[in-house]
């Protein structure tokens, strides 16, 4: 299938449908994540495939490559959510807070990754936004890992990424995708509040069991 992209306001019919399908699957995926529904993972994989095509044509090479990593992380997250993150476990993975060790690891990996990717995009591609493309990539990977482990603070990472994605995609002429990320931002707030509400209940049950 031939995909054409125009930097003018008009886009080809094929590319328009690619963006529309990315919009639909992306919105559904985030809504399902907010509800802690495991179906978000296969829907998310479909979304990643649409975005590989879309971002590659827009010159957002890091974002296009990021989708491949997302597919691998989605497979891990799918398994993690259904097996509790442990071999042979049939329990659902609980929502929890990010530990200090995890924060340090995510921050270190993110800083190194963003620096390396910025240099790569600057020297090996015709990207016009190497740092911002790399920064959103780093934030998105950290947020997706946190999502796989049901770390409540992963929503804050997604919110930070979305605040950059919205103007970035508009600058690239991907207006529908930019609008999609406004919706993502709202769903991230809903997801954050929803996941946080599960923490007191779980903590209360843990305390009660410990004192019983």
C-alpha positions as CSV (number, residue, x, y, z in Angstrom):
1,X,0.0,0.0,0.0
2,X,1.4,3.3,-1.0
3,X,1.3,6.0,1.6
4,X,1.7,9.7,0.6
5,X,2.1,12.6,3.0
6,X,1.8,16.3,2.3
7,X,3.0,19.1,4.6
8,X,0.1,21.2,3.2
9,X,-3.2,21.3,5.0
10,X,-4.6,18.6,2.7
11,X,-3.5,15.0,3.0
12,X,-4.0,11.9,0.8
13,X,-7.1,9.7,1.6
14,X,-4.8,6.8,2.6
15,X,-2.9,8.9,5.1
16,X,-6.0,10.5,6.4
17,X,-7.5,7.1,7.3
18,X,-4.2,6.0,8.9
19,X,-4.4,9.0,11.2
20,X,-8.1,8.4,11.9
21,X,-7.5,4.8,12.8
22,X,-4.6,5.8,15.0
23,X,-6.9,8.3,16.7
24,X,-9.7,5.7,17.3
25,X,-7.4,2.9,18.6
26,X,-5.3,5.3,20.7
27,X,-8.3,6.8,22.4
28,X,-9.8,3.4,23.1
29,X,-6.5,2.1,24.4
30,X,-6.0,4.9,27.0
31,X,-9.7,4.6,28.1
32,X,-9.2,0.9,28.7
33,X,-5.9,1.5,30.6
34,X,-7.7,4.0,32.9
35,X,-10.3,1.2,33.6
36,X,-7.5,-1.3,34.2
37,X,-8.9,-3.5,31.4
38,X,-6.4,-6.0,29.9
39,X,-7.9,-5.5,26.4
40,X,-5.9,-2.2,26.2
41,X,-2.8,-4.2,25.2
42,X,-4.0,-5.7,21.9
43,X,-5.8,-2.4,21.0
44,X,-2.6,-0.6,21.8
45,X,-0.6,-2.9,19.5
46,X,-3.0,-2.0,16.6
47,X,-2.5,1.7,17.5
48,X,1.3,1.3,17.4
49,X,1.1,-0.2,13.9
50,X,-0.9,2.7,12.5
51,X,1.4,5.2,14.1
52,X,4.6,3.6,12.7
53,X,3.3,4.5,9.2
54,X,2.1,7.9,10.3
55,X,5.2,9.1,12.1
56,X,7.7,7.7,9.6
57,X,6.0,9.8,6.8
58,X,5.9,12.9,9.0
59,X,9.7,12.6,9.7
60,X,9.2,11.8,13.4
61,X,11.7,8.9,13.2
62,X,12.2,8.4,17.0
63,X,8.4,8.3,17.5
64,X,8.1,5.8,14.6
65,X,10.8,3.6,16.1
66,X,9.3,4.0,19.5
67,X,6.2,2.2,18.3
68,X,8.2,-1.0,17.7
69,X,9.4,-0.8,21.3
70,X,5.9,-0.2,22.5
71,X,4.7,-3.4,20.8
72,X,7.4,-5.4,22.7
73,X,6.4,-3.6,25.9
74,X,2.7,-4.3,25.2
75,X,3.5,-8.0,25.0
76,X,5.3,-7.8,28.4
77,X,2.5,-5.6,29.9
78,X,-0.2,-8.0,28.7
79,X,1.6,-10.9,30.4
80,X,2.3,-8.9,33.5
81,X,-1.2,-7.7,34.0
82,X,-2.6,-11.3,33.7
83,X,0.0,-13.1,35.7
84,X,0.7,-10.7,38.5
85,X,4.2,-10.2,37.3
86,X,5.3,-13.6,38.7
87,X,5.8,-17.0,37.1
88,X,2.8,-19.2,37.6
89,X,0.8,-16.5,39.3
90,X,-2.9,-16.2,38.2
91,X,-3.6,-13.0,40.3
92,X,-4.1,-9.6,38.6
93,X,-1.2,-7.2,39.1
94,X,-2.1,-4.6,41.8
95,X,-1.6,-0.8,41.4
96,X,1.2,0.5,43.5
97,X,3.5,3.4,44.0
98,X,6.9,3.8,42.3
99,X,9.8,3.0,44.6
100,X,12.8,5.3,45.0
101,X,15.0,2.7,43.3
102,X,12.7,2.6,40.3
103,X,12.7,6.4,40.1
104,X,16.5,6.5,40.0
105,X,16.6,3.8,37.4
106,X,14.0,5.4,35.2
107,X,15.7,8.9,35.5
108,X,19.1,7.6,34.7
109,X,18.0,5.5,31.7
110,X,15.8,8.3,30.5
111,X,18.6,10.9,30.6
112,X,21.1,8.7,28.8
113,X,18.5,7.6,26.2
114,X,17.4,11.2,25.4
115,X,21.0,12.4,25.0
116,X,21.9,9.5,22.8
117,X,18.8,9.8,20.7
118,X,19.1,13.5,20.3
119,X,22.6,13.1,18.9
120,X,21.6,10.3,16.6
121,X,18.6,12.2,15.2
122,X,20.7,15.4,14.7
123,X,23.5,13.6,12.8
124,X,21.8,10.7,11.0
125,X,18.4,12.0,10.0
126,X,16.7,15.1,8.6
127,X,14.6,15.6,11.8
128,X,13.8,19.2,12.5
129,X,13.0,18.6,16.1
130,X,15.6,16.1,17.4
131,X,15.6,17.0,21.0
132,X,11.8,17.1,21.4
133,X,11.4,13.9,19.4
134,X,13.9,12.3,21.7
135,X,12.5,13.8,24.9
136,X,8.9,12.5,24.2
137,X,10.4,9.1,23.3
138,X,12.2,8.9,26.7
139,X,9.1,10.0,28.6
140,X,6.9,7.6,26.7
141,X,9.1,4.6,27.3
142,X,9.4,5.3,31.0
143,X,5.6,5.8,31.2
144,X,4.9,2.6,29.3
145,X,7.2,0.6,31.6
146,X,5.4,2.1,34.6
147,X,2.1,1.2,33.0
148,X,3.2,-2.4,32.5
149,X,4.0,-2.6,36.2
150,X,0.9,-0.6,37.2
151,X,2.9,2.2,38.9
152,X,0.4,5.0,39.6
153,X,3.0,7.7,38.9
154,X,3.3,6.5,35.3
155,X,0.3,8.7,34.6
156,X,2.3,11.8,35.5
157,X,5.0,10.8,33.0
158,X,2.3,10.4,30.3
159,X,0.9,13.8,31.2
160,X,4.3,15.4,30.8
161,X,4.8,13.6,27.5
162,X,1.4,14.7,26.2
163,X,2.1,18.3,27.0
164,X,5.0,18.2,24.6
165,X,3.3,15.9,22.0
166,X,0.3,18.3,21.5
167,X,2.3,21.3,20.1
168,X,4.9,19.0,18.5
169,X,2.3,17.2,16.3
170,X,0.5,20.4,15.5
171,X,3.9,21.9,14.3
172,X,4.3,18.8,12.1
173,X,0.9,19.3,10.6
174,X,-0.6,16.2,12.2
175,X,-3.6,18.2,13.6
176,X,-5.9,15.2,14.2
177,X,-3.1,13.4,16.1
178,X,-2.5,16.6,18.1
179,X,-6.2,16.7,19.0
180,X,-6.0,13.0,19.9
181,X,-3.3,13.9,22.4
182,X,-5.5,16.5,24.0
183,X,-8.0,13.7,24.6
184,X,-5.1,11.5,25.9
185,X,-4.2,14.3,28.3
186,X,-7.8,14.3,29.7
187,X,-7.9,10.5,29.9
188,X,-4.5,10.5,31.7
189,X,-6.0,12.7,34.4
190,X,-9.0,10.4,34.7
191,X,-6.6,7.4,34.9
192,X,-4.4,9.0,37.5
193,X,-7.4,9.7,39.7
194,X,-8.8,6.2,39.2
195,X,-5.6,4.4,40.0
196,X,-5.0,6.5,43.0
197,X,-8.4,5.6,44.4
198,X,-7.4,2.0,44.4
199,X,-4.4,2.6,46.6
200,X,-6.1,3.5,49.9
201,X,-8.4,0.5,49.6
202,X,-5.5,-1.9,48.9
203,X,-3.4,-0.3,51.7
204,X,-6.3,-0.6,54.1
205,X,-6.8,-4.3,53.3
206,X,-3.1,-4.9,53.8
207,X,-3.1,-3.2,57.2
208,X,-6.2,-5.1,58.3
209,X,-4.7,-8.5,57.3
210,X,-1.4,-7.7,59.1
211,X,-3.2,-6.9,62.3
212,X,-5.7,-9.8,62.2
